Amino acid sequence: MLFGYEWVTGQGDLAFAASILPMLLLGLVVTIQATVAGFFIAVILGLIFAALRQSRFRVVRYVTGFVVEFLRDTPLLVQLFFLYYVLPEFGIVLPAFMTGALALGVQYSAYTSQVYRAGIEAVPPGQREAARALDLTERRTFTHVILPQAIPRIIPALGNYAVSIMKDVPILSVVTVLEVLNVAKIIGDQTFNYLVPFTMVGALYLVLTLIASYLVRLLDRALPKTGLPLR
Amino acid sequence: MSEPIIRFDKVVKRFGALTVLDRLDFTVQPGEKVSIIGPSGSGKSTVLRILMTLEPIQEGTIWVDGHPLWHEERDGRLVPASEAHLREMRKLLGMVFQQFNLFPHMTVLRNITEAPIAVLGMSKQEARERAMELLELVGLADQADKFPHQLSGGQQQRVGIARALAMRPKIMLFDEPTSALDPELVGEVLTVIGKLAHEHDLTMLLVTHEMRFAREVSDRVCFFDQGRMVEEGPPDQLFTEPREARTREFLKAVLAPQE
């Protein structure tokens, strides 16, 4: 029994599959929650990193560059273990879910910071020159000239990372987060049937990823290539 | 003669080891229309980009409307200009770019009203009325609500001219305004520039490869080569009896295919 549901054994795989589907779906909800939370952190933290890398102080730029490189070049599992086992030694105890979302967000912020940077750098230099010739302030140039043109390039790329985060959520099972893979494993441990729950996890992921990728493509097509229109 | 509105005093511009302008002295009178011609890499576009403060200079001084452009006077000495000073000076100048550089996400009208509202603090209504007048001037009043990519290159460049004029500059800089255009679209842009030259007391600096137009529209033509002003003079003199051998060579090369 799990989450108040009973699994049905001895009546064939189909009945078993039907009986565990509600449990897996509850696990899937946790997966989606972790994706959303991790993505949220990655989007915000990445923006902060991208901004710090533009700082006029060289020290800030270098330190930020080092941190981003470090986050990108170390495995997610290492970062997760560090947050889960090392932080409590310094008195910081977070729930497993929070730790997992934080690890995902921190790792992916290294990637999203690159997305912001690439999106901004893709705006032709002539746009900045025209803004300067018209005497627009740096801030106005960024908010009204650069960003509206960068955002349609940034959003689809961020969407692709959201899909990647979703596929990395099962790693959180090692710190006891009850996401969909962990639920499947518990079911397997209890019923000695691993084939059915793991196959179902694979199928659920396939469906979820296809839907998410489709949404990203729709979003990409819906965004005007010339920039968010200002009338 | 009155006080020049632009004065270059021994201006040096380098890109790394390459000297683009070599101790350039150059003056322009208020209201004067000056064309700058010369081979590519002669530094002629750099003159405009420096004036628009898109490129800094390494040595020398530039005076615009009686004020140093890249410097500020402090305790009787010239010190490098602050951003605030550059912002003030930029108000005197408007620029039209070879690649138009319109804001692709803004309508034609918004392209023109953006800076007057954000920089000059004009009301939305006033900026729009003024923009419509300028669109009338360049013959595009019916295109105000379109986006740049919906216009031809010639129309885009005319919007570029209206956008620069909207800031009411005293000096207009045209950086090869027709070089990126298909041949059949060059005429409409030159017509607008010609109209400005004849009907307004704007000071105009035009870098161009359109020799016939330069001859027709300018009070003075300057020939640049390898970072130096080789020769300057009234268009009729410079085009028909250039003094310098280098000018003759250049004019022969660019005018020959047309005959």
Interface residues (C-beta under 8 A of the other chain):
Chain A: P124 G126 Q127 E129 A130 R132 A133 L134 D135 L136 T137 R140 H144 V145 P148 Q149 P224 T226 G227 L228 P229 L230 R231
Chain B: M52 T53 L54 R87 R90 K91 L93 G94 M95 F97 Q99 N101 L102 F103 P104 H105 M106 T107 L109 R110 E114 A115 A118 V119 D145 F147 P148 H149 R163 A164 M167
